[in-house]
Amino acid sequence: MLLPAFPDRIDVQLDDYHDFLKLVTLWNVSVVFHCVQRLEETEINVQMINDDDLNRRLLKYVKEKFSMEAKKFNETLNRLRVHIGEEQEITLFFAHEGIVYCFEHSNNEMYPENKEQFIQSLLEQYEDEITMLKEKETDEHLKLFRQRVEHLRSFLIEEKEFHNCTNVGARKAFVRNLDNDPNSPIDLSGIPSGIWHKTVEEAWEQIKLLKLRSKT
């Protein structure tokens, strides 16, 4: 007799189906239990690569290439939908003298590929390219950052109103007010306060030096 059930434990795992049948025959087992796991739609949906996956920090460097690979990956998953409800794994087991004997058969083709493993394999495949693009991006950001700091310095040196800010507090307030002005020619966003404070004081020192030279 074959009855549905779920094993609460497995004592002996048999790898060969024929060995399992031999024991059933040898011990004249009257009841064999079975547990069937079937492919469900949610298993497919959860592994589909979506826009959030495509926009992950490292993947953005090879987004075009990864998008093509992701499309193929999703197409493979979608082809599994015709098999929803089919058996992924069948477990047969019985108890003899207090020991539970079990045989499991898995249909690996019925399991959706894990997208996290797939993404990790692609990251490893494009590791060198990602590293190169990250370094290039860092260099570009650093170059832009330096340009913004230099623009702040140059602007303050040329700004006559700034020349009247003869103490540190007044100079900081002047720059903060400029930054709060939506029409301001300077933008302090992303520049650490310590750096722009230093730049402001360097600009002030340059102004004093220019004034001194103009008197001689």
Backbone hydrogen bonds in HBPLUS format (Angstrom, degrees):
<---DONOR---> <-ACCEPTOR-->    atom                        ^
c    i                          cat <-CA-CA->   ^        H-A-AA   ^      H-
h    n   atom  resd res      DA  || num        DHA   H-A  angle D-A-AA Bond
n    s   type  num  typ     dist DA aas  dist angle  dist       angle   num
A0032-VAL N   A0001-MET O   2.81 MM  31  6.14 168.9  1.82 172.1 176.0     1
A0003-LEU N   A0032-VAL O   2.93 MM  29  6.38 153.6  2.00 146.7 155.4     2
A0034-HIS N   A0003-LEU O   2.76 MM  31  6.06 145.3  1.88 148.0 153.8     3
A0005-ALA N   A0034-HIS O   2.98 MM  29  5.81 154.6  2.05 141.1 144.5     4
A0011-ASP N   A0100-VAL O   3.06 MM  89  5.14 143.2  2.20 130.6 141.5     5
A0012-VAL N   A0100-VAL O   2.99 MM  88  6.31 159.6  2.03 162.6 162.4     6
A0102-CYS N   A0012-VAL O   2.88 MM  90  6.17 150.7  1.97 167.0 176.5     7
A0014-LEU N   A0102-CYS O   2.74 MM  88  5.87 174.4  1.75 173.6 175.6     8
A0020-PHE N   A0016-ASP O   3.21 MM   4  6.61 151.2  2.30 145.1 153.1     9
A0021-LEU N   A0017-TYR O   2.98 MM   4  6.38 157.5  2.03 151.7 157.1    10
A0022-LYS N   A0018-HIS O   2.92 MM   4  6.12 152.3  2.00 145.4 153.1    11
A0023-LEU N   A0019-ASP O   3.12 MM   4  6.41 155.6  2.19 147.1 151.9    12
A0024-VAL N   A0020-PHE O   3.09 MM   4  6.41 154.9  2.15 146.6 154.0    13
A0025-THR N   A0021-LEU O   2.93 MM   4  6.19 156.0  1.99 150.3 156.2    14
A0026-LEU N   A0022-LYS O   2.72 MM   4  5.88 163.7  1.75 150.6 156.2    15
A0027-TRP N   A0023-LEU O   2.96 MM   4  5.94 166.0  1.98 148.3 151.0    16
A0029-VAL N   A0024-VAL O   2.89 MM   5  4.96 157.5  1.94 143.9 150.4    17
A0028-ASN N   A0025-THR O   3.19 MM   3  4.91 153.5  2.27  95.9 103.7    18
A0033-PHE N   A0093-PHE O   2.80 MM  60  5.33 164.6  1.83 174.5 169.1    19
A0093-PHE N   A0033-PHE O   2.98 MM  60  5.33 156.1  2.04 142.4 146.5    20
A0035-CYS N   A0091-THR O   2.81 MM  56  5.00 147.3  1.92 142.4 151.3    21
A0091-THR N   A0035-CYS O   2.79 MM  56  5.00 164.9  1.82 152.3 157.1    22
A0037-GLN N   A0089-GLU O   2.83 MM  52  5.11 169.3  1.84 157.0 159.6    23
A0088-GLN N   A0037-GLN O   2.67 MM  51  5.55 173.5  1.67 155.7 157.4    24
A0089-GLU N   A0037-GLN O   3.20 MM  52  5.11 160.1  2.24 137.0 139.6    25
A0039-LEU N   A0086-GLU O   2.91 MM  47  5.74 157.7  1.96 162.6 166.3    26
A0085-GLY N   A0039-LEU O   2.84 MM  46  5.19 155.0  1.90 138.0 146.5    27
A0043-GLU N   A0040-GLU O   3.11 MM   3  5.51 134.8  2.32 106.7 117.9    28
A0044-ILE N   A0041-GLU O   3.01 MM   3  5.30 126.6  2.31 103.5 116.8    29
A0045-ASN N   A0041-GLU O   2.98 MM   4  6.31 166.8  1.99 157.6 161.1    30
A0046-VAL N   A0042-THR O   3.01 MM   4  6.02 162.9  2.04 148.4 151.6    31
A0047-GLN N   A0044-ILE O   3.11 MM   3  5.45 142.9  2.25 106.7 117.2    32
A0048-MET N   A0045-ASN O   3.23 MM   3  5.34 159.0  2.27 104.0 110.4    33
A0053-ASP N   A0050-ASN O   3.07 MM   3  5.36 123.4  2.41 102.1 115.7    34
A0054-LEU N   A0050-ASN O   3.11 MM   4  6.49 155.1  2.17 148.2 155.6    35
A0055-ASN N   A0051-ASP O   2.99 MM   4  6.19 135.6  2.20 144.9 156.1    36
A0056-ARG N   A0053-ASP O   3.24 MM   3  5.46 163.8  2.26 112.0 112.5    37
A0060-LYS N   A0056-ARG O   3.16 MM   4  6.25 137.3  2.35 159.9 169.0    38
A0061-TYR N   A0058-LEU O   3.30 MM   3  6.05 158.9  2.35 116.2 120.8    39
A0062-VAL N   A0059-LEU O   3.01 MM   3  5.54 147.3  2.12 113.1 121.8    40
A0066-PHE N   A0062-VAL O   2.80 MM   4  5.94 167.6  1.82 162.4 166.7    41
A0067-SER N   A0063-LYS O   2.73 MM   4  5.76 149.4  1.83 145.2 153.1    42
A0068-MET N   A0064-GLU O   3.36 MM   4  6.63 151.2  2.45 141.8 147.4    43
A0069-GLU N   A0065-LYS O   3.18 MM   4  6.55 159.4  2.23 148.7 154.2    44
A0070-ALA N   A0066-PHE O   2.69 MM   4  5.86 156.5  1.74 153.8 161.3    45
A0071-LYS N   A0067-SER O   2.93 MM   4  6.07 148.6  2.03 140.4 148.2    46
A0072-LYS N   A0068-MET O   3.25 MM   4  6.57 157.3  2.30 144.5 149.2    47
A0073-PHE N   A0069-GLU O   2.95 MM   4  6.20 156.5  2.00 147.1 154.3    48
A0074-ASN N   A0070-ALA O   2.87 MM   4  6.11 163.9  1.89 154.3 157.2    49
A0075-GLU N   A0071-LYS O   2.95 MM   4  6.13 151.3  2.03 143.8 152.2    50
A0076-THR N   A0072-LYS O   3.00 MM   4  6.26 152.6  2.08 147.0 153.6    51
A0077-LEU N   A0073-PHE O   3.09 MM   4  6.45 153.6  2.16 144.9 152.2    52
A0078-ASN N   A0074-ASN O   2.86 MM   4  6.10 160.1  1.90 151.2 156.5    53
A0079-ARG N   A0075-GLU O   3.11 MM   4  6.35 141.9  2.26 141.5 150.6    54
A0080-LEU N   A0077-LEU O   2.93 MM   3  5.34 147.0  2.04 108.9 119.1    55
A0081-ARG N   A0078-ASN O   3.07 MM   3  5.45 157.2  2.13 109.1 116.0    56
A0083-HIS N   A0080-LEU O   2.81 MM   3  5.43 158.6  1.85 120.1 127.6    57
A0084-ILE N   A0081-ARG O   3.23 MM   3  5.31 170.3  2.24 108.4 109.9    58
A0086-GLU N   A0083-HIS O   2.87 MM   3  5.50 158.5  1.92 145.3 146.7    59
A0107-ASN N   A0088-GLN O   2.69 MM  19  5.09 168.7  1.70 155.7 157.0    60
A0090-ILE N   A0105-HIS O   2.91 MM  15  5.33 158.4  1.95 150.5 157.3    61
A0105-HIS N   A0090-ILE O   2.93 MM  15  5.33 157.9  1.98 149.6 157.0    62
A0092-LEU N   A0103-PHE O   2.81 MM  11  5.23 171.9  1.82 162.6 165.1    63
A0103-PHE N   A0092-LEU O   2.80 MM  11  5.23 156.5  1.85 156.1 161.0    64
A0094-PHE N   A0101-TYR O   3.01 MM   7  5.53 147.2  2.12 146.3 156.4    65
A0101-TYR N   A0094-PHE O   2.83 MM   7  5.53 160.6  1.87 169.4 172.5    66
A0096-HIS N   A0099-ILE O   2.82 MM   3  5.28 161.4  1.85 148.4 152.7    67
A0099-ILE N   A0096-HIS O   3.04 MM   3  5.28 161.3  2.08 110.1 116.0    68
A0110-MET N   A0107-ASN O   2.92 MM   3  5.69 164.0  1.94 125.0 130.4    69
A0111-TYR N   A0108-ASN O   3.16 MM   3  5.50 167.3  2.18 113.9 116.0    70
A0118-PHE N   A0114-ASN O   3.09 MM   4  6.36 154.4  2.16 146.4 154.3    71
A0119-ILE N   A0115-LYS O   2.78 MM   4  5.98 163.1  1.80 153.0 156.6    72
A0120-GLN N   A0116-GLU O   2.99 MM   4  6.11 159.0  2.03 142.8 148.8    73
A0121-SER N   A0117-GLN O   2.97 MM   4  6.17 151.5  2.05 143.1 150.6    74
A0122-LEU N   A0118-PHE O   3.09 MM   4  6.41 149.0  2.19 145.8 154.0    75
A0123-LEU N   A0119-ILE O   2.92 MM   4  6.22 155.4  1.98 150.8 158.0    76
A0124-GLU N   A0120-GLN O   3.04 MM   4  6.28 152.2  2.12 145.3 152.1    77
A0125-GLN N   A0121-SER O   2.95 MM   4  6.15 147.5  2.06 137.1 146.8    78
A0126-TYR N   A0122-LEU O   2.88 MM   4  6.12 154.1  1.95 153.7 158.8    79
A0127-GLU N   A0124-GLU O   3.40 MM   3  4.92 166.2  2.42  99.1 100.2    80
A0130-ILE N   A0126-TYR O   2.86 MM   4  6.04 163.7  1.89 163.4 168.6    81
A0131-THR N   A0127-GLU O   2.93 MM   4  6.12 161.6  1.97 151.3 156.3    82
A0132-MET N   A0128-ASP O   3.02 MM   4  6.25 160.3  2.06 148.4 153.4    83
A0133-LEU N   A0129-GLU O   2.97 MM   4  6.20 161.5  2.00 151.0 155.8    84
A0134-LYS N   A0130-ILE O   2.82 MM   4  5.99 153.2  1.89 151.2 159.0    85
A0135-GLU N   A0131-THR O   3.02 MM   4  6.21 159.8  2.06 148.4 153.3    86
A0136-LYS N   A0132-MET O   3.01 MM   4  6.25 153.8  2.08 143.6 151.2    87
A0137-GLU N   A0133-LEU O   2.89 MM   4  6.06 157.1  1.95 144.7 150.9    88
A0138-THR N   A0134-LYS O   2.87 MM   4  6.11 157.3  1.92 148.7 155.1    89
A0139-ASP N   A0135-GLU O   2.95 MM   4  6.16 158.7  1.99 147.0 152.4    90
A0140-GLU N   A0136-LYS O   2.97 MM   4  6.22 155.0  2.03 146.4 153.3    91
A0141-HIS N   A0137-GLU O   2.87 MM   4  6.11 157.8  1.92 151.1 157.2    92
A0142-LEU N   A0138-THR O   2.89 MM   4  6.08 156.1  1.95 148.2 155.1    93
A0143-LYS N   A0139-ASP O   2.92 MM   4  6.09 154.6  1.98 144.4 151.4    94
A0144-LEU N   A0140-GLU O   2.94 MM   4  6.15 161.2  1.98 147.5 152.4    95
A0145-PHE N   A0141-HIS O   2.84 MM   4  5.97 153.6  1.91 144.0 152.1    96
A0146-ARG N   A0142-LEU O   2.93 MM   4  6.14 161.0  1.97 148.2 152.6    97
A0147-GLN N   A0143-LYS O   3.00 MM   4  6.24 150.7  2.09 143.4 151.8    98
A0148-ARG N   A0144-LEU O   2.99 MM   4  6.26 152.4  2.07 148.6 155.2    99
A0149-VAL N   A0145-PHE O   3.02 MM   4  6.33 157.9  2.07 151.0 156.9   100
A0150-GLU N   A0146-ARG O   2.90 MM   4  6.07 159.3  1.94 146.8 152.9   101
A0151-HIS N   A0147-GLN O   2.84 MM   4  5.99 145.6  1.96 140.6 150.6   102
A0152-LEU N   A0148-ARG O   2.99 MM   4  6.26 153.3  2.07 144.2 150.4   103
A0153-ARG N   A0149-VAL O   3.04 MM   4  6.37 160.5  2.08 148.3 153.1   104
A0154-SER N   A0150-GLU O   2.89 MM   4  6.11 168.6  1.90 152.1 154.9   105
A0155-PHE N   A0151-HIS O   2.84 MM   4  5.92 161.4  1.88 149.5 155.1   106
A0156-LEU N   A0152-LEU O   3.06 MM   4  6.21 166.3  2.08 151.9 154.9   107
A0157-ILE N   A0153-ARG O   3.09 MM   4  6.33 155.5  2.16 148.5 155.3   108
A0158-GLU N   A0154-SER O   3.14 MM   4  6.36 146.2  2.26 144.4 152.7   109
A0158-GLU N   A0155-PHE O   3.15 MM   3  5.26 124.5  2.48  96.6 110.3   110
A0159-GLU N   A0155-PHE O   2.87 MM   4  5.97 129.6  2.13 144.0 159.0   111
A0162-PHE N   A0159-GLU O   3.13 MM   3  5.51 129.5  2.40 105.3 117.6   112
A0163-HIS N   A0160-LYS O   3.00 MM   3  5.18 132.9  2.23 100.0 113.1   113
A0164-ASN N   A0161-GLU O   3.12 MM   3  5.58 154.5  2.19 108.1 115.6   114
A0165-CYS N   A0162-PHE O   2.99 MM   3  5.37 166.0  2.01 115.4 119.9   115
A0171-ARG N   A0167-ASN O   3.06 MM   4  6.35 155.5  2.13 154.2 161.7   116
A0172-LYS N   A0168-VAL O   2.97 MM   4  6.22 161.8  2.00 156.5 160.9   117
A0173-ALA N   A0169-GLY O   2.98 MM   4  6.13 162.5  2.01 147.3 152.6   118
A0174-PHE N   A0170-ALA O   2.91 MM   4  6.03 153.2  1.98 142.8 150.2   119
A0175-VAL N   A0171-ARG O   3.10 MM   4  6.34 161.4  2.14 148.2 152.0   120
A0176-ARG N   A0172-LYS O   2.89 MM   4  6.11 161.1  1.92 152.8 158.7   121
A0177-ASN N   A0173-ALA O   2.92 MM   4  6.04 160.0  1.96 148.8 154.0   122
A0178-LEU N   A0174-PHE O   3.09 MM   4  6.33 151.6  2.17 141.3 149.1   123
A0179-ASP N   A0175-VAL O   2.93 MM   4  6.20 155.8  1.99 148.1 154.7   124
A0180-ASN N   A0176-ARG O   2.97 MM   4  6.25 142.2  2.12 145.9 155.9   125
A0181-ASP N   A0178-LEU O   3.12 MM   3  5.21 146.1  2.24 100.0 110.1   126
A0184-SER N   A0181-ASP O   2.94 MM   3  5.12 159.7  1.98 119.7 120.4   127
A0191-ILE N   A0188-LEU O   2.94 MM   3  5.39 161.6  1.98 135.6 138.0   128
A0195-ILE N   A0192-PRO O   3.00 MM   3  5.43 127.9  2.28 108.1 121.0   129
A0196-TRP N   A0192-PRO O   3.15 MM   4  6.58 164.0  2.18 160.2 164.1   130
A0197-HIS N   A0193-SER O   2.86 MM   4  5.91 155.5  1.92 151.8 159.1   131
A0198-LYS N   A0194-GLY O   3.15 MM   4  6.18 155.1  2.22 132.8 139.4   132
A0199-THR N   A0195-ILE O   2.91 MM   4  6.14 154.5  1.98 145.9 153.5   133
A0200-VAL N   A0196-TRP O   2.89 MM   4  6.02 155.0  1.96 144.4 150.2   134
A0201-GLU N   A0197-HIS O   3.09 MM   4  6.39 159.9  2.13 148.3 153.0   135
A0202-GLU N   A0198-LYS O   2.87 MM   4  6.12 147.9  1.97 145.4 155.3   136
A0203-ALA N   A0199-THR O   2.87 MM   4  6.11 152.9  1.95 146.9 154.0   137
A0204-TRP N   A0200-VAL O   2.97 MM   4  6.25 151.4  2.05 142.9 151.1   138
A0205-GLU N   A0201-GLU O   2.93 MM   4  6.18 156.3  1.99 145.7 151.4   139
A0206-GLN N   A0202-GLU O   2.99 MM   4  6.22 150.3  2.08 142.8 151.0   140
A0207-ILE N   A0203-ALA O   2.91 MM   4  6.22 149.6  2.00 145.7 154.2   141
A0208-LYS N   A0204-TRP O   2.98 MM   4  6.30 161.0  2.02 152.4 156.6   142
A0209-LEU N   A0205-GLU O   2.98 MM   4  6.18 152.2  2.05 142.4 150.3   143
A0210-LEU N   A0206-GLN O   2.90 MM   4  6.17 155.3  1.96 147.5 153.9   144
A0211-LYS N   A0207-ILE O   2.89 MM   4  6.14 155.4  1.95 151.2 158.2   145
A0212-LEU N   A0208-LYS O   2.92 MM   4  6.10 152.9  1.99 143.2 150.8   146
A0213-ARG N   A0209-LEU O   2.97 MM   4  6.23 155.2  2.04 146.6 152.9   147
A0214-SER N   A0210-LEU O   2.98 MM   4  6.16 147.4  2.09 141.6 150.4   148
A0215-LYS N   A0212-LEU O   3.23 MM   3  5.38 142.1  2.38  98.3 108.6   149
A0216-THR N   A0213-ARG O   3.19 MM   3  5.35 142.3  2.34  99.2 109.6   150
